[in-house]
Amino acid sequence: MPDASRLQNPAGGIAFILIGMVAISANDMLIKFLSGGYPLHQMVFTRSAIGVFFSLIFVQMEGGWRILRTDQPGLHILRGLMIVTANMTFFAALAVLPLAEATALFFAAPLMITLLSIPLLGEKVGPLRLGAVVVGFVGVVIMTRPWETGGARDVPVYIYLLPVIAALTYAINQVLTRKLGVSSKASAMAVYIQTMFILVSALFWVLAGDGRHAEGLENESLIFLLRAWVWPEGRDVWLFLGLGINSAIIGYTLAQAYRLADAATIAPFEYVGLPLAILWGWVIWRELPGPIVMMGIALILGAGLFVFLREKQKGRRLTRTKRVHRRY
């Protein structure tokens, strides 16, 4: 089995994660935009069915059908369940929370990745970076405002916990990606993920596709999860197609990024999604974060950037590291 150190290509990993974050930002915007008329499991099924088609094209480019074989099916299934949970909880929050707030809370994930990379990957994280992680989690607490109750809170606190749960399960997924990426191609891992999405969303359709479980509900997140399937109309057909193409891009680029570089190196670059979420929120819904939310965002963003700068200070040259020449 190849050694994980042979896959080190930080510059390539950073490039892939930046492309992936632009695609994720567009994906989140489209799902929030469509959340008022379609159920989440329908969008997930459609985008994954389209996404797996494009992912299979990447499989052919990276070596053909043989690369889909794996001797670690259990870990791949666990990875798939983690990312499905992350997506479902985050998208359920999007139906209620402003895009920027949900995204900012989700960006506790890179901090969690930094922590999880210690016991699961054996990566070294010093006290300064650990301190930055603590500061980032203080930002999460400020944004969720657990001290507010009753009429002072527009959204129940448990809704704010949905992106945090998404962050934790996403972090576990990405650490597993790094572990499995030693022996699995990025396109193969993308196909496994898309297949898991298709299976879970199809199960949702069997159990709740007619919308009967959504009747009488007032919680917008639950309605989004359980409302009946509706055939897309007009321009929505093209938006669903965009979701599918984005899904393929996301699955491939994120898997490739975490194959090519250490989790602690890649994770901070995911924060480019924060300003993109704020931009989409303002352009489409005219939403801008308030002072308390901005304070939390600043702490989370600052913590992530500090982790990256600390990595650079320690002498990990991100663009001059010896490359591994491979055909993808």
HELIX and SHEET records of a PDB file:
HELIX    1   1 ALA A    4  LEU A    7  5                                   4    
HELIX    2   2 PRO A   10  LEU A   34  1                                  25    
HELIX    3   3 LEU A   40  GLU A   62  1                                  23    
HELIX    4   4 TRP A   65  LEU A   68  5                                   4    
HELIX    5   5 PRO A   73  LEU A   94  1                                  22    
HELIX    6   6 LEU A   99  PHE A  106  1                                   8    
HELIX    7   7 ALA A  109  LEU A  121  1                                  13    
HELIX    8   8 PRO A  127  THR A  144  1                                  18    
HELIX    9   9 GLY A  150  ALA A  152  5                                   3    
HELIX   10  10 VAL A  157  LEU A  180  1                                  24    
HELIX   11  11 ALA A  186  ALA A  208  1                                  23    
HELIX   12  12 ARG A  212  ALA A  214  5                                   3    
HELIX   13  13 GLU A  220  LEU A  226  1                                   7    
HELIX   14  14 ASP A  236  LEU A  260  1                                  25    
HELIX   15  15 ALA A  263  ILE A  266  1                                   4    
HELIX   16  16 ALA A  267  VAL A  272  5                                   6    
HELIX   17  17 GLY A  273  TRP A  285  1                                  13    
HELIX   18  18 PRO A  291  GLN A  313  1                                  23    
END                                                                             
